[in-house]
Amino acid sequence: MVTQLLNPQLGGACETKFHINGFATADLLIHDDLLLPLHHRFERLFRGEFETGVVPDEVNWQEGTGDPSRTRQICNGWRADPLVASVVLSSRLGEVLATLAGWPGARIIQDNLLWKPPGAMSVGFHRDNSYLTWYRPQEMATCWIALDPTSAEGGSIQFASGSHLWDTADDPPMDFHASINHHESMEVAAAFEGVEPDLVTVEVPAGGGSFHHGWTWHGSGPNRTDVHRRALVLHCASSEAQFHRSGFNKGTGPIYSRYARRGDDLMDEAHFPILWRSDGYRTAGLDSLTAQL
């Protein structure tokens, strides 16, 4: 496996935009020679071909049975595919996310493989942190990597700028697979906040992407082009995150609480490995998966 991952440069402008707007874009995160191999892996994974023999935590679409009008999604494809793992377990990306979020380190909570073919519907606006009642601190920072050229017409990711600063006490219901008004939940939150949402669409070349705050409202419109829109997404939490058992029955807790151990709230690094920590620590064995990046 010969792959190339660029070294994301975290400059002052990127950090400033992240903290003011709740997101920051990047023109290049992975080299071109990684795009086609990842396209092929997406095809295999969405056919149910899992190279490691491990089924991802969430498989929301499969060839032959999935709704062709919906965005295809798999969560934690890194467990099933070594090439996906070699990207999302990168210490470089972990360091960037930890730095942006102000954490001492970053651990992977999940990845997303998202595939929006031509004609596919919207993804409803949502806030990642709202799903995370099952661990503390209830924070996430995300790297979104475009595997195809992006455009507003193609249903690229869209952010409500500054929305990470809105009230977080009681978000309205969120529908990931919204098909009519994918802005609806965000618009309700904006009205409660008393602001007019400032929507920004990420338009970057294949291999580019964005970083966003866990409280930033985001979603995407339908794909009205003839270009497939695939993205590989890395979601991280603080390296110090621990399980919060009273939230296990909410959000994505019913899925990921199965990795909790009896007797303590520590997050097992076999399931939530630490990608980078400021003292140089990294979960053992990860380097063998990313050594060729």
VMD Tcl script that draws the C-alpha trace (Angstrom):
set ca {
  {0.00 0.00 0.00}
  {1.66 3.23 -1.14}
  {-0.27 6.30 -0.04}
  {0.43 9.94 0.52}
  {-1.02 12.17 3.22}
  {-0.09 15.80 3.21}
  {1.16 17.44 6.38}
  {-1.65 19.87 7.26}
  {-0.18 23.22 8.20}
  {-2.02 24.78 11.13}
  {-1.35 28.49 10.82}
  {-2.70 31.36 12.85}
  {-5.28 32.20 10.17}
  {-6.70 28.66 10.29}
  {-6.99 28.73 14.07}
  {-8.57 32.18 14.02}
  {-11.18 31.15 11.46}
  {-11.94 27.97 13.41}
  {-12.58 29.87 16.64}
  {-14.52 32.75 15.06}
  {-16.51 30.87 12.41}
  {-16.58 27.37 13.87}
  {-14.81 25.94 10.82}
  {-11.79 26.44 8.56}
  {-11.15 25.12 5.05}
  {-8.04 23.53 3.56}
  {-7.28 23.20 -0.16}
  {-5.07 20.12 0.23}
  {-5.16 17.39 2.87}
  {-4.33 14.26 0.85}
  {-2.38 13.77 -2.37}
  {-4.09 12.93 -5.65}
  {-2.64 9.41 -5.76}
  {-4.77 8.44 -2.77}
  {-8.11 9.48 -4.29}
  {-8.69 6.63 -6.76}
  {-7.67 3.88 -4.29}
  {-10.12 5.33 -1.76}
  {-12.86 5.39 -4.41}
  {-12.25 1.69 -4.94}
  {-12.38 1.02 -1.18}
  {-15.68 2.89 -0.93}
  {-17.10 0.63 -3.64}
  {-15.99 -2.49 -1.79}
  {-17.18 -1.34 1.63}
  {-20.60 -0.31 0.36}
  {-20.86 -3.77 -1.24}
  {-20.28 -5.31 2.18}
  {-16.70 -6.42 1.50}
  {-14.78 -5.84 4.74}
  {-11.11 -6.71 4.25}
  {-10.32 -7.20 7.94}
  {-13.43 -9.29 8.55}
  {-14.66 -6.72 11.09}
  {-18.02 -5.10 10.37}
  {-18.03 -1.30 10.86}
  {-20.04 0.05 13.81}
  {-22.71 1.58 11.57}
  {-23.53 0.38 8.07}
  {-26.38 2.57 6.89}
  {-26.32 1.72 3.19}
  {-25.42 -1.35 1.15}
  {-25.51 -2.08 -2.55}
  {-28.70 -3.86 -3.57}
  {-30.71 -2.89 -0.50}
  {-29.92 0.77 0.19}
  {-32.26 3.59 -0.81}
  {-30.67 5.10 -3.96}
  {-32.01 8.54 -3.07}
  {-30.12 8.72 0.25}
  {-26.56 9.65 1.05}
  {-24.63 6.45 1.73}
  {-22.94 6.23 5.11}
  {-20.64 3.87 6.99}
  {-19.22 4.71 10.42}
  {-15.87 3.36 11.57}
  {-14.79 1.93 8.28}
  {-11.27 2.01 9.73}
  {-12.08 -1.21 11.56}
  {-12.90 -2.90 8.25}
  {-10.38 -1.46 5.81}
  {-6.61 -0.84 6.21}
  {-6.46 1.99 3.66}
  {-9.21 3.93 5.41}
  {-7.43 3.26 8.72}
  {-4.15 4.56 7.33}
  {-5.74 7.97 6.76}
  {-8.04 8.48 9.74}
  {-5.54 7.14 12.31}
  {-2.98 9.73 11.25}
  {-1.08 11.43 14.06}
  {-0.86 14.53 11.88}
  {-4.61 14.96 11.67}
  {-4.96 14.11 15.36}
  {-2.50 16.85 16.25}
  {-4.34 19.44 14.15}
  {-7.70 18.60 15.70}
  {-6.31 18.57 19.24}
  {-4.64 21.94 18.67}
  {-7.80 23.52 17.23}
  {-9.92 22.16 20.07}
  {-7.43 23.06 22.80}
  {-7.01 19.47 24.02}
  {-3.83 17.80 25.30}
  {-4.39 15.06 22.73}
  {-6.95 13.53 20.37}
  {-8.56 10.10 20.15}
  {-10.73 8.87 17.30}
  {-14.39 8.51 18.17}
  {-15.48 7.49 14.70}
  {-14.93 8.01 11.02}
  {-17.62 8.52 8.39}
  {-17.57 7.32 4.82}
  {-20.12 9.48 3.02}
  {-21.14 8.98 -0.61}
  {-23.69 11.25 -2.26}
  {-24.23 10.06 -5.84}
  {-25.89 12.23 -8.49}
  {-29.53 12.79 -7.58}
  {-29.13 11.89 -3.91}
  {-31.05 13.89 -1.32}
  {-29.90 16.35 1.30}
  {-28.23 15.70 4.63}
  {-30.12 17.60 7.32}
  {-28.38 20.26 9.35}
  {-27.16 18.98 12.71}
  {-24.60 19.49 15.46}
  {-22.20 16.63 16.14}
  {-21.91 17.29 19.87}
  {-25.65 16.88 20.37}
  {-25.30 13.14 19.70}
  {-22.49 12.67 22.24}
  {-24.21 12.44 25.61}
  {-22.34 9.20 26.28}
  {-18.91 10.67 27.03}
  {-17.36 13.69 28.75}
  {-16.18 16.23 27.88}
  {-19.02 16.28 25.35}
  {-16.82 17.68 22.60}
  {-15.84 16.68 19.10}
  {-13.65 18.22 16.42}
  {-13.84 17.02 12.85}
  {-11.72 16.80 9.70}
  {-13.81 16.44 6.50}
  {-11.83 15.28 3.44}
  {-13.35 15.63 -0.04}
  {-12.56 12.72 -2.34}
  {-14.18 14.40 -5.37}
  {-14.35 18.02 -6.55}
  {-16.96 19.87 -4.50}
  {-19.57 22.49 -5.35}
  {-22.78 23.91 -3.94}
  {-24.76 22.25 -6.74}
  {-23.07 18.96 -5.94}
  {-24.28 19.01 -2.35}
  {-20.99 19.89 -0.64}
  {-20.90 20.39 3.13}
  {-22.32 23.71 4.32}
  {-21.73 25.48 7.64}
  {-23.70 28.10 9.56}
  {-20.83 30.43 10.33}
  {-20.47 31.27 14.01}
  {-23.16 28.80 15.09}
  {-20.77 27.03 17.48}
  {-21.35 30.03 19.73}
  {-25.15 29.67 19.78}
  {-27.00 28.26 22.78}
  {-26.37 24.53 23.27}
  {-28.89 23.79 26.01}
  {-31.76 22.37 23.98}
  {-31.25 21.72 20.27}
  {-34.35 21.09 18.13}
  {-34.89 17.60 16.68}
  {-32.42 16.80 13.88}
  {-33.07 14.62 10.83}
  {-29.86 13.46 9.16}
  {-31.66 12.28 6.03}
  {-33.84 15.36 5.56}
  {-35.34 15.47 2.08}
  {-37.40 18.65 1.98}
  {-35.95 21.52 4.02}
  {-32.55 20.36 5.20}
  {-31.98 23.74 6.89}
  {-35.05 23.44 9.13}
  {-33.47 22.44 12.47}
  {-30.72 25.01 12.09}
  {-33.23 27.73 11.20}
  {-35.21 26.94 14.36}
  {-32.02 27.26 16.41}
  {-31.08 30.51 14.64}
  {-34.52 31.98 15.35}
  {-34.18 31.05 19.02}
  {-30.76 32.72 19.02}
  {-32.23 35.79 17.30}
  {-29.80 35.74 14.37}
  {-29.94 35.38 10.61}
  {-27.81 32.36 9.68}
  {-24.73 33.00 7.55}
  {-24.38 29.90 5.40}
  {-21.03 29.02 3.80}
  {-20.55 26.14 1.36}
  {-17.16 24.41 1.22}
  {-15.94 24.35 -2.37}
  {-12.51 22.74 -2.56}
  {-10.75 20.43 -5.04}
  {-10.62 16.70 -4.46}
  {-8.14 16.12 -1.65}
  {-9.08 19.34 0.13}
  {-11.53 19.70 2.98}
  {-12.32 21.43 6.23}
  {-12.07 21.29 10.01}
  {-15.09 22.08 12.15}
  {-16.15 22.54 15.76}
  {-18.52 20.02 17.32}
  {-21.20 22.65 18.02}
  {-21.17 24.10 14.49}
  {-24.42 23.56 12.62}
  {-23.76 21.86 9.27}
  {-25.45 19.81 6.58}
  {-25.58 19.61 2.78}
  {-28.02 19.99 -0.08}
  {-28.96 17.47 -2.77}
  {-26.50 16.50 -5.47}
  {-27.83 18.20 -8.61}
  {-24.76 17.39 -10.72}
  {-23.50 14.30 -12.55}
  {-20.42 14.13 -10.25}
  {-20.30 11.74 -7.30}
  {-19.58 13.41 -3.97}
  {-17.56 11.18 -1.62}
  {-15.96 12.27 1.65}
  {-13.87 10.62 4.34}
  {-14.45 12.17 7.76}
  {-12.47 11.93 11.00}
  {-14.22 12.76 14.29}
  {-12.01 13.13 17.37}
  {-12.56 13.74 21.08}
  {-10.07 14.77 23.73}
  {-7.53 12.12 24.68}
  {-8.87 12.59 28.23}
  {-12.49 11.76 27.31}
  {-14.26 9.13 29.44}
  {-17.61 7.37 29.27}
  {-20.63 9.09 30.81}
  {-23.05 6.29 31.65}
  {-26.16 8.36 32.25}
  {-26.06 9.32 28.57}
  {-25.72 5.81 27.16}
  {-29.35 5.67 26.01}
  {-29.24 8.93 24.03}
  {-27.72 10.07 20.74}
  {-25.21 7.50 19.47}
  {-24.76 6.10 22.98}
  {-26.65 2.85 22.30}
  {-24.10 2.04 19.58}
  {-20.81 3.02 21.20}
  {-21.54 2.30 24.86}
  {-21.03 -1.40 24.07}
  {-17.30 -0.72 24.30}
  {-17.55 0.39 27.95}
  {-15.88 -1.86 30.50}
  {-17.48 -2.96 33.73}
  {-16.08 -1.12 36.74}
  {-14.58 2.02 35.17}
  {-15.34 4.76 32.64}
  {-12.05 4.63 30.73}
  {-12.31 4.46 26.95}
  {-10.45 1.38 25.74}
  {-7.75 2.37 23.24}
  {-8.43 -0.76 21.23}
  {-11.71 0.87 20.23}
  {-10.95 4.59 20.67}
  {-7.20 4.85 20.04}
  {-5.24 7.99 20.88}
  {-3.87 9.44 17.62}
  {-1.67 12.12 19.12}
  {-0.83 13.57 22.52}
  {1.38 16.54 23.38}
  {3.72 14.40 25.50}
  {4.50 12.19 22.49}
  {2.20 9.32 23.47}
  {0.28 7.44 20.76}
  {-1.65 4.20 21.09}
  {0.66 1.24 20.45}
  {0.39 -0.39 17.04}
  {-1.03 2.57 15.12}
  {2.26 3.45 13.50}
  {2.33 0.13 11.69}
  {-0.98 1.10 10.04}
  {0.18 4.56 8.98}
  {3.92 4.01 8.47}
  {3.71 4.49 4.71}
  {1.82 7.77 4.84}
}
mol new
graphics top color blue
foreach p $ca { graphics top sphere $p radius 0.5 }
foreach p [lrange $ca 0 end-1] q [lrange $ca 1 end] { graphics top cylinder $p $q radius 0.2 }
display resetview
